[in-house]
Amino acid sequence: MTSSVNHRLTQISQSNTARLVVALIVVSLVIRLVYLFAETGLNAAFDGDELDYHIFAESLYENGEWGTDSARATRPPVTPFLMSMVYFITGPDPSAARVMGVVISSFVPGLLYIVGLQFTRNQRISLLGAIGFSLYPPAIFYAPLILTENMTSLLVLGALGAFLWASRKKTIAAVVITGILWAILGLNRSVYILTPFALLTIQLLLSRFQTNEWFWSPKLWIIGLGVFVLTLSPWVIRNAMVLDAFVPTTTRFGHLLLMTNGTLDHKDIKAGQYVKNPELFTIEVGDKNEVGIDAAKRDRALEELKTNWRKLPHPVLNRAKNFWTFRPDPYDSSLTKNDLIMFGIWVPTLALFAVGPFVRSWKRHWPLLTFVLLAFATTLIFWGTPRFRFPVDALLILGAAAGFVDLARWMLPRFNENTLITPVLRWLSHEKDPKRLHTP
């Protein structure tokens, strides 16, 4: 029995990469569609930010214009643009946007497997990570929502994978694709506009350690950053024409800064959350457009930070805690069933990631860790929630899979050959010959 189990696991791991990727996508799609119809509902009412993204997409579909008179660039454009393309086929039907989110989310495990192969050269780690994300409750929950989470999760993997690919191939084509993906990622989630600069900064810091894996030459960086800027330019030019200002991402920085740092002694902000203080948000508009209004909000927030900077460490520490927490809603005062489920999933995942090879061998795994660090660092500026961690959760799960394989190698000699777990541990511990590895 143990030999048959081991043989079957080996067959799965040695399957053709394309077939495995397709299987991961199909399984993920089925799971997420079931959740959409059984739980979320195809015609669910808008919740939170969903309505904003629908309005932007509907405006582009119906009028060929982006946004409304008072909101020309308050939301990043990529997800609403994709929604508008779907609306050209279905009409402005939010249920179609929910199905689009499910489809996008379903591609993440497949791409995670490909990037995992490229990064770890280990099919078992890559397969475990991809299966883990396929079944990951937050990934299933976010799939039908009309938000940027699904596309950002996919683009983070694409941007990381392209950077690794370009590091190995050193070709202009690979660098160009990487620069394009960097820009698209930043135009889908504003904080990731810093991606190339974060990678470049970490590379420069690591150059003193004489490690060359995944490093780009100055020539590649010039080309990559140039393509990044060119890809951003249509959005920047459009904003310059419409708003008469330089807006590389959105016009929400001041708004977010004010509601998260404008009243540092408020209990919600101390808890790491945000509050829309009506006394602060009452701003004389006059003839100001959204850029001017956002600048006024930013100035108010900076004045509060300048005056009461000693109160800042408390909310920053709570933002950090709420970024890493297992609780889906860290601000809910009651312990819920979802909290208990995620405790059993997230705590082991984070522990395996922390003690695994991705953290221990950080000089080799620095590109992946840079994405995680960027997501974490930008959270400290505003407010903390696992939702802001979600775009890099796939990377953390891949790291946890590597930690789990390490644990299996440690456990194998400590188990009797006749136990049922032995073939699984042996399969996990096996290092496949790199010559036989189907690397994409």
C-alpha positions, 0 to 999 in steps of 0.5 A: 500500500505504501509503495502504491501511494508513493508511486501515485504521488510520484506520477503526479509530480512528474506530470507534464507542466502544462497539464498540471497547470491546466488541472490547477486552473480547472479545479480552482475555477470549479471551487470558486464558481461553486462558492459564487453561486452557493454563497456570494450569489451571482446578483449580490448587492455591491459592498464597499468599494465594489460600486466605485469600480463598477461605475468606472467600468460602466462609464467607459462602456457607456460614454467612452469616458473614465469616471465621473465629473468629480472622480476622474482618477480616484481608482486605479484603472486596470481592473475597471478597464477589464470589467468594461471589456467584459461589459462590451460583451454582456452589457454593464452587468455586475454579475459578469464582473463577478465571473471575471473575478472568479476566472482571474483568481483561478489562474493564480494557482497555475501561475504560482506553480510555474513561478514556483518551478522557476524559483525553487526548481522543486516540483513538489514545493511548487505543487504544494504551494499551488494546491494550497492557494487553490484551497485557500479560503481568502482566495475563494472568498475574494474571487467573486468580489469586484475589487482589485485583489484578484488581479493584483495577486495574479500580477504580483506573480507575473511581475516576480516571474518575469523578473526572475526570467529576465534575470536568467535569460538577460534578453531585451524581450524578457526585460521589456515584458517585465517593465510592462508588468511592473507598470500594469501592476502599479496601475491596478494597485497603487502601492505596487507602483514602487515595485521596480524601485524596491527591487532596485534598492534591495539589489543595490543593498545586496550587491555588497554580499557578492551574490549574483543570482537574480541580479540585473545589470545597469543596462537591463535596469535602464531598459526595464525602467524605461519601459515601465515609464513608457507603459505608465505614460498613457495614464499619466498623459490622460490625467495631465490633460483631464486634471492638469496635474501629474498623477501617476497612480490615483488621486487618493493618497491624501484622502487615505493619509487623512483618514488613517493619520488625521486624528492620531488620538482616535481609538480606531486609528490607535487600533490600526484602522481608519476614521473619516473624521467629519471635522477634518473631511469638511474641506472648502472645495471652491474651484479645486478639482479632485487633485486640489482636494486631495492635496488639501487632505494630504496637507491636513494629515501631514500637519497632524503627523508633524504636531503629534508624531509621538502618537504614531508608534501605537497605530503603526504597531497595530497596523503591523499586527493586523497585517499579519493576523489570522483574523479576516477582520481584526477589528471585529470584537467577537471571535467568529467561526472564520477566525477559528478556521483561519487560525488553523490555516494561517498560523501554521502557514506563517510559521512554516514560512518563517522557519523555512528556506525562503527566510533562512536563505534570504540572499537567494530568495530576495526578489520574493521577499521584496514583494512581501516587504513592499506590501508590509511597509506600505501598510504601515503608512495607512491601515492594517488588514489581511486584505492588504496582505492578500496579494502576496499571500500566494508567495507566503504559501509557496514559502510555507510549502518549502518549509513543509518540505524541509520539515518532511526531510527532518521527520522522515528518518524518525518514522517507522518504514511501515507507517502510512505517513512514510510514503508521503514524507519520502515523496516530499523529501525527494529532490528531483534531478534538475535535468528532468525538471520541466522548467517553463 
